């Protein structure tokens, strides 16, 4: 029982820290939507922006995807124990996620990831009854497919940009098919190559008990963290600081993925230390309500930075806060959200959006108040795992 609790706390910490990394990157994107905006900043602000991109870009969303795969296994085991229909349950779950993402994209934040996760989840159902070895092999093949194809096609000079969005090849074959279906093709390709590999790898690691006995496996986790980060970080820094991110987007995909794995193993290692355990405590609280907090970021900072939106007029602070103070705002935001999470979950069993997601998943009414829950012990366990399922 101790091992289960420890494992779930580690997962909460990973998920909360991933949300923080995404927020750091989004604080730049909210303020400076285009490279031209960044180029107008001072040299120190530009360097700070590149550092944040090296630290976060392309690495924290994969961790988020990875944790969805972990949660898939947790929920799958729960459904099988209850004897519920696994296929239809996951179908409702991922369709709801796609719907939330579509609304989020249309009205709040054009860089939404939830709709892509919903589509990737539907693709994940194809692997539902496959062996764990198949999950691992498919994950690796899907992960390297886009950059490898890009590197192979690059010398042919048949397109004018790196092809890690290799669906652009459809435009070469049939422009008449491409034009009306461009967004759909990109959504499918992003779901299959940028999200699904990490879903599958998260499933494999959870099924293989990599999150058990993190204290006993501390040395292994530390060594893997160093290995992945010592490869991923320098490549990312070299590409980003040399302003070659667009030219070497295919290589950046691989480096960012390795960095993401390095972060996961680093958190697993640091979480077992006294200082690390204290450091990740706020992220652990945030990690219990990641879906709600993720959407709230778009509402809060859309209102703060955007002059006018479809639903409201904002304060219009775009280009006014700066990179440094944006980082400070992100840190304060995560700290406050940790406090909000602690307060909320002391009274309620789930975050607001997590509650809706759970009811759609199980297709039945679920009390949100802890005092109204039928099975308080089950509600307590789900509070820890509901957001990674």
KEKE-3310 file (N, C-alpha, C; in steps of 0.2 Angstrom, whole numbers, plus 5000, padded with zeros to 4 digits):
npx = (5004:5010:5019:5010:5004:5016:5020:5009:5010:5022:5018:5009:5017:5026:5017:5012:5023:5026:5015:5019:5030:5025:5017:5027:5032:5021:5019:5028:5023:5010:5013:5021:5018:5024:5039:5044:5040:5048:5060:5061:5064:5076:5093:5096:5083:5080:5089:5085:5073:5077:5083:5072:5065:5074:5074:5060:5053:5045:5047:5039:5026:5027:5029:5017:5009:5014:5010:4996:4996:5000:4990:4980:4982:4980:4966:4961:4964:4956:4943:4942:4942:4930:4922:4917:4912:4926:4930:4919:4919:4931:4930:4920:4926:4938:4931:4925:4936:4941:4931:4931:4944:4942:4933:4941:4951:4944:4939:4948:4962:4973:4984:4980:4981:4973:4963:4970:4975:4964:4961:4972:4970:4959:4965:4973:4965:4966:4977:4973:4971:4984:5000:5012:5025:5022:5017:5028:5037:5030:5028:5042:5044:5034:5038:5051:5048:5043:5054:5065:5060:5060:5073:5078:5071:5075:5087:5082:5076:5062:5053:5050:5053:5058:5052:5046:5033:5026:5015:5013:5017:5006:5001:5009:5006:4992:4985:4972:4965:4971:4969:4956:4956:4967:4969:4963:4972:4984:4981:4978:4991:4999:4993:4996:5010:5016:5010:5004:5015:5021:5010:5009:5021:5021:5010:5017:5028:5020:5013:5024:5029:5038:5036:5035:5043:5052:5061:5070:5075:5082:5095:5096:5086:5092:5104:5098:5092:5103:5109:5099:5097:5110:5112:5100:5099:5111:5109:5097:5100:5110:5104:5093:5099:5107:5098:5092:5081:5070:5076:5081:5071:5067:5078:5077:5065:5069:5079:5071:5062:5071:5075:5063:5061:5072:5068:5058:5064:5073:5064:5058:5070:5074:5063:5064:5073:5076:5076:5071:5059:5052:5053:5045:5032:5022:5020:5015:5002:4996:4996:4986:4975:4976:4970:4959:4967:4975:4966:4962:4973:4973:4961:4964:4976:4973:4964:4972:4982:4977:4970:4957:4944:4934:4924:4926:4933:4950:4964:4974:4989:4998:5015:5020:5024:5035:5049:5056:5048:5037:5041:5041:5028:5023:5028:5023:5009:5008:5012:5001:4990:4993:4990:4976:4972:4975:4966:4953:4953:4952:4939:4931:4930:4935:4943:4935:4933:4939:4929:4918:4923:4925:4912:4906:4915:4911:4898:4888:4880:4890:4894:4901:4906:4915:4909:4898:4900:4898:4907:4919:4932:4936:4934:4944:4955:4953:4954:4968:4971:4963:4966:4976:4972)
npy = (4994:5006:5008:5010:5023:5031:5030:5036:5049:5053:5053:5063:5074:5074:5077:5090:5097:5097:5104:5117:5119:5120:5131:5141:5142:5146:5158:5166:5165:5170:5183:5187:5182:5180:5176:5189:5198:5194:5197:5210:5213:5217:5212:5204:5200:5192:5182:5176:5172:5162:5153:5149:5142:5132:5125:5121:5120:5109:5098:5097:5096:5083:5076:5078:5071:5058:5056:5055:5042:5034:5036:5030:5016:5015:5018:5008:4996:4998:4998:4985:4978:4982:4976:4984:4991:4992:4998:5007:5015:5022:5028:5037:5045:5050:5057:5067:5074:5078:5087:5097:5102:5107:5118:5125:5128:5136:5147:5151:5148:5147:5138:5126:5109:5099:5094:5088:5078:5071:5065:5058:5049:5042:5035:5027:5017:5008:5000:4994:4980:4975:4968:4973:4974:4977:4990:4997:4995:5001:5014:5019:5018:5026:5038:5041:5041:5053:5063:5055:5052:5065:5068:5060:5064:5077:5080:5079:5091:5094:5100:5116:5116:5109:5092:5087:5088:5079:5077:5086:5082:5077:5087:5089:5078:5078:5092:5097:5089:5092:5106:5108:5100:5103:5106:5095:5085:5089:5088:5075:5070:5076:5070:5057:5056:5065:5064:5052:5042:5045:5043:5029:5025:5029:5021:5008:5010:5011:4999:4991:4993:5004:5014:5010:5008:5019:5024:5013:5011:5022:5025:5020:5028:5041:5039:5037:5049:5058:5053:5055:5069:5074:5072:5077:5091:5098:5097:5103:5116:5120:5121:5130:5142:5145:5150:5140:5133:5131:5126:5114:5107:5093:5086:5092:5087:5074:5077:5085:5075:5066:5074:5076:5063:5063:5073:5067:5055:5062:5069:5058:5053:5065:5066:5057:5062:5073:5087:5088:5082:5091:5102:5098:5097:5108:5107:5094:5096:5104:5095:5087:5093:5096:5097:5107:5118:5120:5124:5135:5144:5149:5156:5166:5172:5175:5185:5194:5198:5199:5211:5210:5198:5184:5182:5192:5208:5211:5216:5219:5219:5214:5212:5221:5216:5208:5196:5192:5196:5189:5176:5177:5179:5167:5158:5163:5161:5146:5143:5149:5142:5130:5132:5134:5122:5113:5119:5117:5103:5099:5100:5095:5081:5081:5091:5104:5103:5090:5083:5084:5077:5064:5060:5060:5050:5038:5039:5042:5050:5058:5063:5078:5084:5079:5075:5070:5059:5042:5032:5035:5032:5027:5038:5046:5040:5041:5055:5057:5050:5054:5064:5059:5049)
npz = (5000:5004:4993:4982:4986:4986:4973:4966:4971:4965:4952:4951:4954:4943:4933:4937:4937:4923:4918:4923:4915:4903:4905:4907:4894:4887:4892:4885:4872:4873:4875:4864:4850:4837:4828:4824:4834:4844:4840:4841:4854:4868:4868:4879:4884:4873:4873:4885:4882:4872:4881:4889:4879:4876:4888:4889:4876:4866:4875:4887:4883:4878:4890:4896:4887:4889:4902:4901:4895:4905:4914:4906:4908:4921:4922:4914:4921:4931:4925:4920:4932:4937:4928:4917:4901:4891:4879:4874:4885:4885:4872:4874:4884:4877:4866:4873:4878:4866:4862:4872:4869:4856:4859:4867:4858:4848:4855:4865:4865:4852:4851:4857:4865:4868:4859:4850:4858:4861:4848:4847:4857:4853:4842:4850:4854:4845:4849:4860:4864:4862:4865:4878:4873:4860:4861:4865:4854:4844:4849:4848:4834:4829:4835:4829:4816:4809:4810:4804:4791:4787:4787:4777:4766:4764:4757:4744:4740:4737:4744:4754:4767:4783:4785:4796:4798:4789:4782:4773:4761:4755:4748:4738:4730:4728:4727:4726:4735:4746:4750:4755:4766:4774:4788:4794:4790:4796:4810:4811:4808:4818:4829:4828:4827:4836:4848:4851:4851:4864:4872:4871:4876:4889:4893:4892:4902:4914:4914:4915:4928:4931:4940:4952:4968:4969:4977:4979:4966:4964:4960:4947:4940:4942:4934:4921:4919:4918:4907:4896:4897:4895:4882:4875:4880:4875:4861:4859:4864:4855:4842:4845:4850:4839:4831:4822:4823:4814:4803:4807:4812:4812:4818:4831:4836:4840:4850:4859:4863:4870:4880:4887:4892:4900:4910:4916:4922:4930:4939:4946:4952:4960:4968:4978:4987:5001:5000:4987:4988:4995:4987:4976:4981:4979:4965:4965:4971:4961:4951:4953:4948:4934:4922:4924:4928:4917:4907:4914:4913:4900:4900:4910:4906:4893:4895:4902:4893:4879:4868:4864:4863:4857:4866:4876:4881:4883:4895:4887:4888:4880:4873:4883:4896:4896:4895:4907:4918:4914:4917:4931:4934:4930:4939:4951:4948:4947:4961:4967:4962:4967:4980:4979:4974:4985:4994:4987:4985:4997:5000:4989:4979:4966:4953:4944:4929:4928:4935:4927:4916:4922:4924:4911:4906:4914:4912:4921:4936:4947:4963:4968:4979:4993:5005:5000:4993:4988:4991:5001:5002:4989:4982:4987:4982:4969:4967:4967:4956:4945:4936:4928:4921)
capx = (5000:5014:5022:5005:5004:5022:5020:5004:5013:5027:5015:5006:5023:5028:5011:5011:5029:5025:5011:5023:5035:5020:5015:5033:5033:5015:5019:5031:5018:5004:5015:5025:5015:5027:5046:5046:5039:5054:5066:5061:5066:5083:5097:5096:5077:5080:5093:5081:5068:5080:5084:5066:5063:5078:5072:5053:5049:5045:5049:5034:5020:5027:5028:5010:5006:5017:5006:4990:4997:5001:4983:4976:4983:4976:4959:4960:4964:4950:4937:4942:4940:4923:4918:4914:4914:4932:4930:4914:4921:4937:4927:4916:4932:4942:4927:4924:4942:4942:4926:4934:4949:4939:4930:4947:4955:4940:4937:4952:4969:4974:4989:4977:4984:4968:4959:4975:4975:4957:4961:4977:4967:4955:4970:4976:4961:4969:4982:4970:4972:4990:5005:5016:5030:5020:5016:5035:5040:5026:5030:5048:5044:5030:5042:5056:5046:5043:5061:5069:5057:5062:5080:5079:5068:5078:5092:5078:5073:5055:5048:5054:5054:5059:5046:5043:5026:5027:5009:5014:5018:5000:5000:5013:5003:4985:4983:4965:4963:4975:4967:4950:4957:4973:4969:4962:4978:4989:4978:4979:4998:5002:4991:5000:5018:5019:5007:5003:5021:5022:5004:5011:5027:5018:5007:5022:5031:5016:5012:5030:5030:5043:5035:5036:5049:5056:5067:5074:5077:5084:5102:5094:5083:5097:5108:5095:5091:5109:5110:5095:5098:5116:5111:5095:5100:5115:5107:5092:5103:5114:5099:5089:5103:5110:5092:5091:5075:5066:5080:5083:5065:5067:5083:5074:5060:5072:5082:5066:5059:5076:5075:5057:5062:5077:5065:5054:5068:5075:5059:5058:5076:5074:5057:5066:5077:5072:5075:5067:5052:5049:5052:5040:5026:5017:5018:5011:4996:4994:4996:4979:4969:4980:4965:4956:4972:4978:4961:4962:4978:4971:4956:4967:4981:4970:4961:4977:4987:4974:4966:4950:4943:4928:4920:4928:4939:4955:4968:4979:4996:5003:5021:5021:5026:5042:5050:5058:5042:5032:5043:5039:5021:5021:5030:5017:5003:5009:5011:4994:4986:4995:4986:4969:4971:4974:4959:4948:4952:4950:4931:4928:4934:4938:4943:4928:4933:4940:4923:4914:4926:4923:4905:4906:4918:4907:4891:4883:4881:4895:4894:4908:4908:4918:4905:4892:4902:4895:4912:4924:4939:4937:4934:4950:4960:4952:4957:4975:4973:4958:4969:4981:4968)
capy = (5000:5012:5009:5013:5030:5034:5030:5041:5056:5054:5055:5070:5079:5075:5081:5097:5101:5097:5110:5123:5120:5122:5138:5145:5143:5150:5165:5170:5164:5174:5190:5188:5177:5178:5178:5196:5201:5192:5200:5217:5213:5218:5206:5200:5197:5187:5177:5173:5168:5156:5149:5146:5138:5126:5121:5119:5119:5102:5093:5097:5093:5075:5073:5078:5065:5052:5055:5052:5035:5031:5036:5025:5010:5015:5018:5002:4991:5000:4996:4978:4976:4983:4973:4988:4990:4996:5002:5013:5020:5026:5032:5043:5049:5054:5062:5073:5078:5082:5093:5102:5105:5111:5124:5129:5131:5141:5153:5153:5148:5143:5132:5120:5102:5094:5091:5083:5072:5067:5061:5053:5044:5037:5031:5023:5012:5002:4996:4992:4973:4973:4966:4979:4975:4981:4997:5000:4996:5006:5020:5021:5018:5032:5044:5043:5041:5059:5065:5051:5053:5072:5068:5056:5068:5083:5081:5079:5098:5094:5105:5121:5117:5102:5088:5083:5088:5076:5076:5091:5078:5076:5093:5087:5072:5080:5099:5098:5085:5095:5112:5108:5095:5104:5106:5088:5081:5091:5086:5067:5068:5078:5066:5050:5056:5070:5063:5044:5039:5046:5039:5022:5024:5030:5014:5003:5011:5010:4992:4988:4995:5008:5019:5006:5007:5024:5024:5007:5012:5029:5026:5019:5034:5046:5038:5038:5056:5061:5051:5058:5076:5076:5071:5081:5098:5102:5098:5109:5123:5122:5122:5136:5148:5147:5151:5135:5128:5129:5122:5108:5105:5086:5084:5095:5083:5069:5080:5087:5069:5063:5079:5075:5057:5065:5076:5062:5051:5067:5070:5052:5053:5070:5066:5053:5066:5077:5093:5087:5080:5098:5106:5096:5097:5112:5104:5088:5098:5106:5089:5084:5096:5099:5099:5113:5123:5121:5128:5142:5148:5152:5161:5171:5176:5178:5191:5199:5200:5200:5217:5208:5191:5183:5183:5197:5212:5210:5221:5221:5220:5211:5216:5225:5213:5206:5189:5191:5197:5184:5170:5178:5178:5160:5155:5165:5157:5140:5143:5151:5136:5124:5133:5133:5115:5111:5121:5114:5096:5097:5100:5092:5075:5081:5097:5105:5099:5083:5080:5083:5072:5058:5058:5057:5043:5033:5040:5042:5055:5057:5069:5081:5085:5073:5072:5067:5053:5036:5028:5040:5029:5027:5045:5049:5037:5044:5062:5056:5047:5055:5068:5056:5044)
capz = (5000:5004:4986:4978:4987:4984:4965:4964:4972:4960:4945:4952:4954:4936:4929:4939:4934:4916:4917:4924:4909:4897:4906:4905:4886:4884:4894:4879:4866:4874:4874:4858:4846:4831:4829:4823:4840:4849:4837:4843:4861:4869:4867:4886:4884:4867:4876:4890:4878:4870:4887:4891:4874:4877:4893:4889:4870:4863:4880:4892:4881:4878:4897:4897:4884:4893:4908:4899:4894:4912:4916:4902:4911:4928:4921:4910:4926:4935:4921:4920:4939:4938:4923:4913:4894:4890:4872:4874:4890:4882:4867:4877:4887:4872:4862:4877:4878:4859:4862:4876:4865:4851:4862:4869:4852:4845:4859:4870:4864:4846:4852:4861:4864:4871:4854:4847:4863:4860:4842:4848:4862:4848:4839:4855:4855:4841:4853:4867:4866:4860:4870:4880:4868:4854:4863:4866:4848:4840:4851:4845:4827:4828:4837:4825:4809:4806:4809:4799:4784:4785:4785:4771:4760:4764:4751:4737:4739:4734:4748:4756:4774:4786:4784:4802:4797:4783:4778:4767:4755:4751:4744:4731:4727:4726:4729:4726:4741:4752:4751:4760:4771:4777:4795:4796:4789:4801:4816:4812:4808:4824:4834:4827:4828:4841:4854:4852:4854:4871:4875:4871:4880:4896:4895:4893:4908:4919:4914:4917:4935:4932:4945:4958:4972:4966:4982:4977:4959:4963:4956:4940:4938:4941:4928:4915:4919:4916:4900:4892:4897:4892:4875:4873:4881:4871:4854:4859:4864:4849:4837:4846:4851:4833:4826:4817:4825:4809:4798:4810:4816:4813:4824:4837:4838:4844:4856:4863:4866:4875:4886:4891:4896:4906:4915:4920:4927:4935:4944:4949:4956:4965:4972:4984:4991:5006:4997:4981:4990:4997:4981:4971:4984:4976:4959:4967:4972:4955:4947:4954:4944:4928:4916:4926:4928:4910:4904:4917:4910:4894:4902:4914:4902:4887:4898:4904:4887:4873:4868:4863:4861:4854:4871:4881:4880:4889:4897:4881:4890:4875:4872:4889:4902:4895:4896:4914:4922:4912:4921:4938:4934:4929:4945:4956:4946:4949:4968:4969:4960:4972:4986:4977:4973:4992:4997:4983:4986:5004:5000:4984:4977:4959:4950:4940:4923:4930:4938:4921:4912:4925:4923:4904:4906:4917:4910:4927:4940:4952:4968:4968:4986:4997:5010:4997:4989:4991:4994:5002:5001:4982:4980:4989:4978:4962:4967:4965:4949:4940:4931:4924:4917)
cpx = (5004:5017:5017:5005:5010:5022:5015:5007:5018:5024:5012:5011:5025:5023:5011:5017:5029:5020:5014:5027:5031:5018:5021:5033:5027:5015:5023:5026:5012:5007:5018:5023:5019:5035:5048:5045:5045:5060:5067:5063:5074:5087:5097:5089:5077:5084:5089:5076:5071:5081:5078:5064:5068:5076:5065:5051:5050:5046:5043:5028:5021:5027:5020:5006:5008:5012:4999:4990:4997:4993:4978:4976:4979:4969:4957:4959:4958:4943:4937:4940:4933:4919:4914:4916:4920:4931:4925:4916:4926:4934:4924:4922:4936:4938:4926:4930:4943:4937:4929:4940:4947:4936:4936:4951:4951:4939:4942:4960:4971:4980:4986:4980:4978:4964:4964:4976:4969:4958:4967:4974:4962:4959:4973:4972:4963:4974:4979:4972:4979:4995:5009:5022:5028:5019:5023:5038:5036:5027:5037:5048:5040:5034:5047:5054:5046:5050:5065:5066:5060:5069:5082:5076:5072:5083:5088:5076:5067:5050:5053:5055:5055:5052:5045:5036:5025:5021:5008:5015:5012:4998:5004:5009:4996:4983:4976:4962:4966:4971:4961:4951:4964:4973:4968:4968:4983:4987:4980:4987:5001:5000:4995:5007:5020:5016:5006:5009:5022:5016:5006:5017:5025:5014:5012:5026:5027:5014:5018:5033:5036:5042:5034:5042:5054:5062:5072:5078:5080:5091:5100:5091:5087:5102:5105:5093:5097:5110:5106:5096:5105:5117:5106:5096:5105:5113:5102:5095:5107:5109:5095:5093:5107:5104:5091:5085:5071:5069:5081:5077:5065:5072:5080:5069:5063:5075:5077:5063:5064:5076:5069:5058:5067:5073:5061:5058:5071:5071:5058:5064:5075:5068:5059:5070:5073:5071:5070:5060:5048:5048:5046:5033:5021:5015:5014:5004:4992:4992:4989:4973:4972:4975:4962:4961:4975:4973:4961:4967:4976:4966:4960:4972:4979:4967:4966:4981:4983:4970:4959:4949:4936:4922:4921:4933:4944:4959:4973:4986:5001:5009:5023:5024:5034:5043:5052:5052:5037:5034:5041:5032:5019:5023:5025:5011:5003:5008:5004:4989:4987:4990:4978:4968:4970:4968:4953:4947:4951:4942:4928:4933:4937:4939:4937:4928:4934:4933:4918:4916:4925:4916:4903:4909:4914:4900:4886:4885:4886:4895:4901:4910:4910:4913:4899:4894:4900:4901:4918:4931:4941:4937:4941:4956:4959:4954:4964:4976:4968:4961:4974:4978:4966)
cpy = (5006:5013:5012:5021:5034:5035:5036:5048:5058:5056:5062:5075:5080:5079:5088:5101:5102:5103:5117:5124:5123:5130:5143:5147:5147:5157:5169:5170:5169:5182:5192:5182:5175:5180:5185:5200:5200:5196:5208:5218:5215:5211:5201:5196:5191:5181:5173:5169:5162:5151:5145:5141:5131:5122:5118:5117:5112:5097:5092:5094:5085:5072:5073:5072:5059:5051:5053:5045:5031:5031:5031:5018:5010:5014:5011:4996:4992:4997:4989:4975:4976:4979:4977:4988:4995:5001:5008:5018:5025:5030:5038:5048:5053:5059:5068:5077:5082:5088:5098:5106:5109:5118:5128:5132:5137:5147:5155:5154:5144:5138:5127:5113:5097:5091:5086:5077:5068:5063:5056:5047:5039:5033:5026:5017:5006:4998:4994:4985:4971:4972:4973:4980:4978:4988:5000:5001:5001:5013:5023:5022:5025:5038:5046:5043:5048:5062:5061:5052:5060:5072:5065:5060:5074:5084:5081:5086:5098:5098:5110:5122:5110:5098:5084:5083:5085:5075:5082:5088:5077:5081:5092:5082:5075:5087:5100:5094:5089:5101:5112:5104:5097:5103:5099:5084:5082:5088:5078:5066:5070:5073:5059:5051:5061:5068:5055:5041:5039:5043:5032:5020:5024:5023:5009:5004:5009:5003:4988:4990:4999:5013:5016:5007:5013:5025:5019:5008:5019:5030:5025:5025:5040:5045:5039:5046:5060:5059:5055:5066:5078:5075:5076:5089:5101:5102:5103:5116:5125:5124:5129:5142:5150:5149:5147:5130:5126:5125:5115:5105:5097:5084:5087:5091:5077:5071:5082:5080:5066:5068:5078:5069:5059:5069:5071:5058:5056:5068:5064:5051:5058:5069:5061:5056:5071:5084:5093:5085:5087:5102:5105:5096:5102:5109:5097:5090:5101:5100:5086:5087:5099:5101:5106:5119:5125:5126:5135:5146:5152:5158:5167:5175:5178:5185:5196:5202:5202:5206:5215:5201:5190:5184:5189:5202:5212:5216:5224:5223:5216:5215:5221:5223:5211:5199:5188:5191:5191:5177:5171:5177:5171:5156:5157:5161:5150:5139:5145:5145:5130:5125:5132:5126:5111:5113:5117:5107:5094:5097:5096:5086:5076:5089:5098:5102:5092:5079:5079:5077:5065:5056:5056:5051:5037:5033:5039:5048:5054:5063:5072:5083:5079:5070:5069:5061:5047:5032:5033:5038:5029:5034:5048:5046:5040:5051:5062:5054:5050:5060:5065:5050:5046)
cpz = (5000:4997:4982:4979:4985:4976:4963:4965:4967:4953:4946:4951:4947:4932:4931:4937:4927:4914:4918:4918:4904:4898:4905:4898:4884:4886:4889:4874:4867:4873:4867:4853:4840:4832:4828:4829:4845:4846:4839:4851:4862:4869:4873:4886:4878:4870:4881:4887:4875:4875:4889:4885:4874:4882:4893:4882:4868:4868:4885:4889:4880:4885:4898:4894:4887:4899:4907:4897:4900:4914:4913:4906:4918:4927:4918:4916:4930:4932:4921:4927:4940:4933:4918:4905:4892:4884:4872:4880:4888:4876:4869:4880:4882:4867:4866:4877:4871:4859:4866:4873:4860:4853:4864:4864:4849:4848:4864:4868:4858:4846:4857:4859:4865:4865:4851:4852:4862:4854:4843:4853:4858:4844:4844:4856:4851:4844:4859:4869:4864:4866:4872:4875:4862:4855:4863:4858:4843:4842:4848:4838:4825:4829:4832:4817:4806:4805:4804:4792:4782:4783:4779:4765:4759:4758:4744:4735:4735:4738:4751:4763:4777:4786:4790:4802:4790:4779:4773:4761:4751:4747:4737:4727:4724:4729:4730:4732:4747:4754:4756:4766:4775:4785:4798:4796:4795:4808:4817:4812:4815:4830:4834:4828:4833:4848:4856:4854:4861:4875:4876:4876:4887:4898:4896:4900:4914:4920:4917:4924:4936:4938:4952:4962:4969:4971:4980:4971:4958:4959:4948:4937:4937:4935:4922:4914:4916:4909:4895:4891:4894:4885:4872:4874:4876:4864:4854:4859:4858:4843:4839:4847:4844:4828:4821:4818:4819:4804:4800:4814:4817:4818:4831:4840:4842:4850:4861:4867:4871:4881:4890:4895:4902:4911:4919:4925:4932:4941:4949:4954:4962:4970:4979:4988:4996:5003:4991:4983:4992:4991:4976:4975:4981:4969:4960:4968:4965:4950:4948:4951:4938:4923:4918:4925:4921:4906:4907:4915:4904:4895:4905:4910:4896:4889:4899:4898:4881:4873:4868:4860:4858:4860:4876:4878:4885:4890:4892:4883:4886:4874:4878:4895:4902:4897:4904:4918:4920:4916:4928:4939:4934:4936:4951:4954:4948:4957:4970:4968:4964:4978:4985:4976:4980:4995:4993:4985:4993:5005:4995:4982:4970:4958:4946:4934:4924:4932:4932:4917:4915:4924:4916:4903:4908:4915:4916:4932:4946:4957:4968:4975:4989:5002:5007:4993:4992:4994:4995:5000:4993:4979:4981:4984:4971:4962:4965:4958:4943:4934:4926:4920:4910)
residu = (UNK:UNK:UNK:UNK:UNK:UNK:UNK:UNK:UNK:UNK:UNK:UNK:UNK:UNK:UNK:UNK:UNK:UNK:UNK:UNK:UNK:UNK:UNK:UNK:UNK:UNK:UNK:UNK:UNK:UNK:UNK:UNK:UNK:UNK:UNK:UNK:UNK:UNK:UNK:UNK:UNK:UNK:UNK:UNK:UNK:UNK:UNK:UNK:UNK:UNK:UNK:UNK:UNK:UNK:UNK:UNK:UNK:UNK:UNK:UNK:UNK:UNK:UNK:UNK:UNK:UNK:UNK:UNK:UNK:UNK:UNK:UNK:UNK:UNK:UNK:UNK:UNK:UNK:UNK:UNK:UNK:UNK:UNK:UNK:UNK:UNK:UNK:UNK:UNK:UNK:UNK:UNK:UNK:UNK:UNK:UNK:UNK:UNK:UNK:UNK:UNK:UNK:UNK:UNK:UNK:UNK:UNK:UNK:UNK:UNK:UNK:UNK:UNK:UNK:UNK:UNK:UNK:UNK:UNK:UNK:UNK:UNK:UNK:UNK:UNK:UNK:UNK:UNK:UNK:UNK:UNK:UNK:UNK:UNK:UNK:UNK:UNK:UNK:UNK:UNK:UNK:UNK:UNK:UNK:UNK:UNK:UNK:UNK:UNK:UNK:UNK:UNK:UNK:UNK:UNK:UNK:UNK:UNK:UNK:UNK:UNK:UNK:UNK:UNK:UNK:UNK:UNK:UNK:UNK:UNK:UNK:UNK:UNK:UNK:UNK:UNK:UNK:UNK:UNK:UNK:UNK:UNK:UNK:UNK:UNK:UNK:UNK:UNK:UNK:UNK:UNK:UNK:UNK:UNK:UNK:UNK:UNK:UNK:UNK:UNK:UNK:UNK:UNK:UNK:UNK:UNK:UNK:UNK:UNK:UNK:UNK:UNK:UNK:UNK:UNK:UNK:UNK:UNK:UNK:UNK:UNK:UNK:UNK:UNK:UNK:UNK:UNK:UNK:UNK:UNK:UNK:UNK:UNK:UNK:UNK:UNK:UNK:UNK:UNK:UNK:UNK:UNK:UNK:UNK:UNK:UNK:UNK:UNK:UNK:UNK:UNK:UNK:UNK:UNK:UNK:UNK:UNK:UNK:UNK:UNK:UNK:UNK:UNK:UNK:UNK:UNK:UNK:UNK:UNK:UNK:UNK:UNK:UNK:UNK:UNK:UNK:UNK:UNK:UNK:UNK:UNK:UNK:UNK:UNK:UNK:UNK:UNK:UNK:UNK:UNK:UNK:UNK:UNK:UNK:UNK:UNK:UNK:UNK:UNK:UNK:UNK:UNK:UNK:UNK:UNK:UNK:UNK:UNK:UNK:UNK:UNK:UNK:UNK:UNK:UNK:UNK:UNK:UNK:UNK:UNK:UNK:UNK:UNK:UNK:UNK:UNK:UNK:UNK:UNK:UNK:UNK:UNK:UNK:UNK:UNK:UNK:UNK:UNK:UNK:UNK:UNK:UNK:UNK:UNK:UNK:UNK:UNK:UNK:UNK:UNK:UNK:UNK:UNK:UNK:UNK:UNK:UNK:UNK:UNK:UNK:UNK:UNK:UNK:UNK:UNK:UNK:UNK:UNK:UNK:UNK:UNK:UNK:UNK:UNK:UNK:UNK:UNK:UNK:UNK:UNK:UNK:UNK:UNK:UNK:UNK:UNK:UNK:UNK:UNK)
# end
